[in-house]
Amino acid sequence: MLEIAPARELRTVLEERVGRDAALVPVADLVGAIADTAMEVAEIVALGRLAGEAGAAAGNLNSDGDVQKNLDVLANDLFVSALRQAPVAVVLSEELDEPLPLDPAAPLAVAIDPLDGSSNISANVSVGTVFSVLPALPGASDAKAHFLRPGRDQLAAGFVIYGPQCSLVLAFPDQTSVFTLDRRKGVFRETLAIVQIPPQSVEYAINTSNYRHWGPSIRTFVDDCVKGTEGPLGCDHNMRWIASLVAETYRILSRGGVFLYPGDLRQGYSSGRLRHVYEANPVAFIVEQAGGEATDGVRRILDTAPSDIHVRTPLVFGSANVVHLITRYHTDPQFSAEHSPLFARRGLIRT
C-alpha cells in the first residue's frame, strides 16, 4: 500500500499562526470552513458524469452574464452555507448579483468564485474555488463598500484546485503555502510550506487566437517571445494555455512563468474578462506573497480599487522580472511596436 509522506495538517498550521497572532482566530476559522466545504466539492467534481448533469447549463445567467452550470449553483450554495457558520459579515460571490449580508457583527468579508472554470468540467480540465478575505468595514452603509477597496487590504487569500491532486493554496501577508488533500484521512496536509516563484522564466501563457485584437504592446511582447534567440529577448520561449485560471496559477507557483489576459478590441473585452474582486485580487495577493508580481499591464493590481463589485480587469502575473518587462513594453518607447532595431539582438532575459 502506498505510504503517505508525513506532513502537518492544515489545522495544525492554522493553530500555529493563531498562537503567534490571536487576531487571526477568525481567519483561521474561516479557512477551516472553506477547506471542509472544498472537500465536498472535490468529491462531486471527481465523480464527473457519475454525479449527474453537474456540468449542464442550469438555465440562468450569473452576475457577470455567463451561463451558470448546475455545479456552479451547487458549489455556491455549499460555500455560502459554510460561510453562514463562519465569522463572516458579508459574502460576495460571482454567482450572486449583490453582496449577501450574513452576520453584521462578524469581522470578515469574503469574496469568492465558488467554481472558477466550470466550463472546463466536461473536458476534464482542472477547475477551482478562489477566495479573498478582507476585514469587514464597521458601520458600512452599503455592503458593496467592503469590497470596493485595494486588494492590499486583504488579510488572506487562496484557491482550491480540483485536479489530479486536490490542493489548497493559501496566502497570508508573509508567505504562500500549498496543502494537498489526503483523501484517505479527509484532511489537507502541508506539502509546500513556502512557495517562491523564480524571478525569471521563458514560459508564457496567453490565448494567441486573440492576437489580431490585441494592442501593439502585447503583440510586440509575444512577437519577441516567438522570435526566440533571433529576437531582442535573446532566448527561446515555451507557450502554455490551459484556459483555467487556477491551473495557470498553480503551474506558475510550481515552476515560474507569466500569465497574460489583456484587454483587447473585441466588444466587452476592453478590460479583459477576469473579475477584479474575486479573481484578480486573490491571485495577485497569492503571487506577491510568493515573490511574484501582478499588474493590469501597467499598474499593480493590489494598489487599484475596483470601481464595482463585478468589474473586470486585465491581468498579468508571474515571475517578477518578466512582469516588469511587460510593463516596459507598455510604458517605455523602446519596447513599443516600433522599438529600435538596435536592440534586435540584445538579451533582456537570461535563463
C-alpha positions as CSV (number, residue, x, y, z in Angstrom):
1,M,0.0,0.0,0.0
2,L,1.2,3.5,-0.9
3,E,2.7,5.3,2.2
4,I,1.6,8.9,2.7
5,A,4.5,11.2,3.5
6,P,4.2,12.7,6.9
7,A,3.1,16.3,6.7
8,R,1.4,18.8,9.1
9,E,-2.4,19.1,8.8
10,L,-3.9,22.4,7.8
11,R,-5.5,22.7,11.2
12,T,-2.1,22.4,12.9
13,V,-0.6,25.1,10.7
14,L,-3.5,27.4,11.4
15,E,-3.2,26.8,15.1
16,E,0.4,27.8,15.0
17,R,-0.4,31.0,13.2
18,V,-3.1,31.8,15.8
19,G,-0.6,31.1,18.5
20,R,1.6,33.8,17.1
21,D,-1.2,36.3,16.4
22,A,-4.5,35.8,18.2
23,A,-6.1,38.3,15.8
24,L,-6.1,35.6,13.2
25,V,-8.6,33.4,15.0
26,P,-11.5,34.5,12.7
27,V,-9.4,34.0,9.6
28,A,-8.3,30.5,10.7
29,D,-11.9,29.5,11.4
30,L,-12.9,30.8,8.0
31,V,-10.2,28.9,6.2
32,G,-11.1,25.8,8.0
33,A,-14.7,26.2,6.9
34,I,-13.7,26.7,3.3
35,A,-11.4,23.7,3.4
36,D,-14.1,21.4,4.7
37,T,-16.5,22.6,2.0
38,A,-13.8,22.2,-0.7
39,M,-13.6,18.5,0.2
40,E,-17.3,18.1,-0.5
41,V,-16.9,19.9,-3.8
42,A,-13.9,17.9,-4.7
43,E,-15.8,14.7,-4.3
44,I,-18.6,15.9,-6.6
45,V,-16.1,17.2,-9.2
46,A,-14.2,13.9,-9.1
47,L,-17.4,11.9,-9.9
48,G,-17.8,13.7,-13.2
49,R,-20.8,12.4,-15.1
50,L,-21.5,9.9,-12.3
51,A,-22.7,12.9,-10.3
52,G,-25.4,13.6,-12.9
53,E,-25.7,16.6,-15.0
54,A,-23.5,18.8,-12.8
55,G,-21.8,20.4,-15.8
56,A,-25.0,21.0,-17.7
57,A,-26.4,24.5,-18.0
58,A,-28.7,25.5,-15.2
59,G,-30.6,27.9,-17.4
60,N,-29.6,31.0,-15.6
61,L,-27.1,33.8,-16.1
62,N,-24.7,34.8,-13.2
63,S,-23.9,38.3,-12.2
64,D,-21.3,38.6,-15.0
65,G,-23.7,37.4,-17.7
66,D,-22.2,34.0,-18.1
67,V,-24.4,30.9,-18.3
68,Q,-24.4,29.1,-15.0
69,K,-23.8,25.4,-14.7
70,N,-25.6,23.2,-12.2
71,L,-22.4,22.7,-10.4
72,D,-21.8,26.5,-10.2
73,V,-25.1,26.8,-8.3
74,L,-24.4,23.8,-6.1
75,A,-20.9,25.0,-5.2
76,N,-22.2,28.5,-4.4
77,D,-24.9,27.1,-2.1
78,L,-22.4,24.8,-0.3
79,F,-19.9,27.6,0.3
80,V,-22.5,30.2,1.3
81,S,-23.9,27.7,3.8
82,A,-20.5,27.1,5.3
83,L,-19.8,30.9,5.5
84,R,-23.0,31.4,7.4
85,Q,-21.4,29.3,10.2
86,A,-18.1,31.2,10.0
87,P,-17.2,34.7,11.3
88,V,-18.3,36.4,8.1
89,A,-20.3,39.6,7.9
90,V,-20.9,39.6,4.2
91,V,-20.1,37.5,1.2
92,L,-19.7,38.5,-2.5
93,S,-19.9,35.6,-5.0
94,E,-19.7,35.5,-8.8
95,E,-23.0,33.7,-8.7
96,L,-24.8,36.5,-6.8
97,D,-25.8,39.8,-8.2
98,E,-25.3,41.7,-4.9
99,P,-23.3,41.0,-1.7
100,L,-25.1,38.8,0.7
101,P,-25.2,40.0,4.4
102,L,-24.6,37.2,6.9
103,D,-23.6,38.2,10.4
104,P,-23.3,42.0,10.8
105,A,-21.2,41.6,14.0
106,A,-18.7,39.4,12.3
107,P,-15.2,40.7,11.5
108,L,-14.6,39.4,8.0
109,A,-15.8,40.0,4.4
110,V,-15.3,37.2,1.9
111,A,-15.3,37.4,-1.9
112,I,-15.5,34.1,-3.7
113,D,-15.7,32.5,-7.1
114,P,-17.2,29.1,-6.0
115,L,-16.2,27.2,-9.1
116,D,-13.9,29.0,-11.4
117,G,-13.6,27.5,-14.9
118,S,-16.7,25.3,-14.7
119,S,-17.0,25.3,-18.5
120,N,-13.9,23.0,-18.4
121,I,-15.6,20.3,-16.4
122,S,-16.8,18.3,-19.4
123,A,-13.3,18.3,-20.8
124,N,-11.8,17.0,-17.5
125,V,-9.7,20.1,-17.1
126,S,-8.9,21.4,-13.6
127,V,-11.3,23.8,-12.1
128,G,-11.2,25.6,-8.7
129,T,-12.5,27.8,-5.9
130,V,-10.9,31.2,-5.5
131,F,-11.4,33.3,-2.4
132,S,-10.4,36.7,-0.9
133,V,-10.6,37.6,2.8
134,L,-11.0,41.2,3.9
135,P,-11.6,42.9,7.2
136,A,-15.3,43.9,7.4
137,L,-15.8,47.7,7.5
138,P,-17.7,48.5,10.7
139,G,-20.8,50.6,10.1
140,A,-20.7,50.3,6.3
141,S,-24.0,51.7,4.9
142,D,-23.6,49.8,1.6
143,A,-22.5,46.1,1.6
144,K,-20.5,46.8,-1.6
145,A,-18.1,49.1,0.3
146,H,-16.5,46.1,1.9
147,F,-15.1,45.1,-1.5
148,L,-14.5,48.4,-3.3
149,R,-11.0,48.9,-1.9
150,P,-7.5,48.0,-2.9
151,G,-6.5,44.3,-2.7
152,R,-3.6,45.2,-0.5
153,D,-6.2,45.3,2.3
154,Q,-6.7,41.5,2.1
155,L,-5.9,39.5,5.3
156,A,-5.6,36.3,3.4
157,A,-6.4,34.7,0.0
158,G,-6.4,31.3,-1.6
159,F,-7.7,28.9,-4.1
160,V,-8.5,25.2,-4.2
161,I,-7.6,23.4,-7.4
162,Y,-9.6,20.3,-8.2
163,G,-7.1,18.4,-10.4
164,P,-5.0,15.2,-10.3
165,Q,-4.4,16.3,-6.7
166,C,-6.9,18.5,-4.9
167,S,-4.7,21.2,-3.4
168,L,-5.4,24.3,-1.3
169,V,-3.1,27.3,-2.0
170,L,-3.2,29.6,1.0
171,A,-1.5,33.0,1.3
172,F,-1.1,35.2,4.3
173,P,0.8,38.6,4.2
174,D,4.1,36.9,4.8
175,Q,4.0,33.7,2.7
176,T,2.2,31.4,0.3
177,S,1.8,27.7,1.1
178,V,0.3,24.6,-0.5
179,F,-1.8,21.9,1.2
180,T,-2.8,18.7,-0.6
181,L,-5.9,16.7,0.2
182,D,-5.2,13.4,1.8
183,R,-8.5,11.7,0.7
184,R,-7.9,8.7,2.9
185,K,-7.9,10.8,6.0
186,G,-10.1,13.6,4.9
187,V,-7.6,16.3,5.7
188,F,-5.4,18.8,3.9
189,R,-1.7,18.3,4.6
190,E,1.1,20.9,4.0
191,T,3.1,19.8,1.0
192,L,5.0,23.1,0.4
193,A,5.4,25.5,3.3
194,I,7.0,28.4,1.4
195,V,6.3,28.9,-2.3
196,Q,8.9,31.0,-4.2
197,I,8.3,31.9,-7.8
198,P,11.6,32.2,-9.7
199,P,12.1,35.8,-10.9
200,Q,13.0,34.8,-14.5
201,S,11.2,32.5,-16.8
202,V,10.9,31.7,-20.5
203,E,7.3,30.3,-20.3
204,Y,4.3,32.4,-21.0
205,A,0.6,31.8,-21.2
206,I,-1.8,33.7,-23.4
207,N,-4.6,32.9,-25.8
208,T,-2.9,33.7,-29.1
209,S,-6.2,33.2,-31.0
210,N,-7.0,36.8,-30.0
211,Y,-3.7,38.1,-31.5
212,R,-5.5,40.3,-34.0
213,H,-7.5,42.0,-31.3
214,W,-4.5,42.9,-29.0
215,G,-2.9,46.3,-28.7
216,P,0.6,46.8,-30.0
217,S,2.4,46.3,-26.7
218,I,1.1,42.8,-26.1
219,R,1.6,41.9,-29.8
220,T,5.2,43.1,-29.7
221,F,6.0,41.1,-26.5
222,V,4.5,37.9,-27.9
223,D,6.3,38.5,-31.3
224,D,9.6,38.9,-29.4
225,C,9.0,35.7,-27.5
226,V,8.2,33.8,-30.7
227,K,11.4,35.1,-32.3
228,G,13.4,33.3,-29.6
229,T,17.2,33.5,-29.8
230,E,16.9,35.5,-33.0
231,G,14.8,38.3,-31.3
232,P,15.5,41.0,-28.8
233,L,14.8,38.8,-25.8
234,G,17.7,36.5,-26.8
235,C,16.3,33.2,-25.7
236,D,13.7,30.6,-26.8
237,H,10.3,30.5,-25.1
238,N,7.6,28.0,-24.4
239,M,3.9,28.8,-24.5
240,R,1.2,27.2,-22.4
241,W,-2.5,28.0,-22.4
242,I,-4.9,25.9,-20.2
243,A,-7.7,28.4,-20.1
244,S,-8.2,27.6,-16.4
245,L,-7.1,30.4,-14.0
246,V,-6.4,28.1,-11.1
247,A,-4.4,25.7,-13.2
248,E,-2.4,28.5,-14.8
249,T,-1.7,30.0,-11.4
250,Y,-0.7,26.7,-9.9
251,R,1.7,26.0,-12.7
252,I,3.4,29.4,-12.2
253,L,3.6,28.8,-8.5
254,S,5.2,25.5,-9.2
255,R,7.8,26.5,-11.8
256,G,7.5,30.1,-12.7
257,G,6.3,31.7,-15.9
258,V,3.9,34.6,-16.7
259,F,0.2,34.7,-17.5
260,L,-1.4,37.4,-19.6
261,Y,-5.1,38.1,-20.1
262,P,-5.0,41.7,-21.6
263,G,-7.9,43.8,-22.6
264,D,-8.5,43.8,-26.3
265,L,-10.6,45.4,-29.1
266,R,-13.4,42.9,-29.0
267,Q,-16.8,44.2,-27.7
268,G,-16.9,43.6,-24.0
269,Y,-13.2,42.7,-23.7
270,S,-11.7,46.2,-23.3
271,S,-10.8,45.3,-19.7
272,G,-10.2,41.6,-20.2
273,R,-12.5,39.0,-18.7
274,L,-11.2,38.3,-15.2
275,R,-13.1,39.8,-12.3
276,H,-11.1,42.2,-10.2
277,V,-12.5,41.4,-6.7
278,Y,-12.7,37.7,-6.6
279,E,-10.2,36.6,-9.2
280,A,-7.5,39.2,-9.8
281,N,-7.2,40.4,-6.2
282,P,-6.7,37.0,-4.6
283,V,-4.4,35.7,-7.3
284,A,-2.3,38.9,-7.1
285,F,-2.1,38.5,-3.3
286,I,-1.1,34.8,-3.6
287,V,1.5,35.6,-6.3
288,E,3.1,38.5,-4.5
289,Q,3.5,36.6,-1.2
290,A,5.4,34.0,-3.3
291,G,7.8,36.6,-4.7
292,G,6.0,37.2,-8.0
293,E,4.3,40.3,-9.4
294,A,0.8,41.1,-10.7
295,T,-0.4,44.1,-12.7
296,D,-3.0,45.1,-15.2
297,G,-0.2,45.5,-17.7
298,V,1.0,48.7,-16.1
299,R,-0.4,49.2,-12.6
300,R,0.0,46.9,-9.6
301,I,-3.3,45.1,-9.1
302,L,-3.3,45.3,-5.3
303,D,-3.0,49.1,-5.5
304,T,-6.1,49.6,-7.6
305,A,-9.5,49.9,-6.1
306,P,-12.2,48.2,-8.2
307,S,-15.0,50.5,-9.5
308,D,-17.7,48.0,-9.0
309,I,-18.1,44.6,-7.3
310,H,-18.2,42.6,-10.6
311,V,-15.9,44.8,-12.7
312,R,-13.3,43.2,-14.9
313,T,-9.6,44.0,-15.2
314,P,-6.7,43.0,-17.4
315,L,-4.3,40.7,-15.6
316,V,-0.6,39.9,-16.0
317,F,1.1,37.9,-13.2
318,G,4.0,35.6,-12.5
319,S,7.8,35.8,-12.5
320,A,8.6,39.3,-11.3
321,N,11.3,40.3,-13.8
322,V,9.1,39.2,-16.7
323,V,6.1,41.1,-15.4
324,H,8.3,44.2,-15.1
325,L,9.5,43.7,-18.7
326,I,5.9,43.5,-19.9
327,T,5.2,46.8,-18.1
328,R,8.1,48.3,-20.0
329,Y,6.5,47.2,-23.3
330,H,3.5,49.3,-22.3
331,T,5.3,52.3,-21.0
332,D,8.8,52.5,-22.5
333,P,9.0,53.7,-26.1
334,Q,12.0,51.3,-26.8
335,F,9.7,48.4,-26.3
336,S,6.8,49.7,-28.3
337,A,5.7,48.3,-31.6
338,E,8.3,50.5,-33.3
339,H,11.2,49.7,-30.9
340,S,14.6,50.4,-32.2
341,P,16.3,47.7,-34.3
342,L,19.5,48.4,-32.3
343,F,18.0,46.1,-29.6
344,A,17.2,43.3,-32.0
345,R,19.9,41.0,-30.7
346,R,20.1,42.2,-27.2
347,G,19.3,39.7,-24.5
348,L,16.8,41.1,-22.0
349,I,16.1,37.8,-20.2
350,R,18.7,35.4,-19.1
351,T,18.0,31.8,-18.4
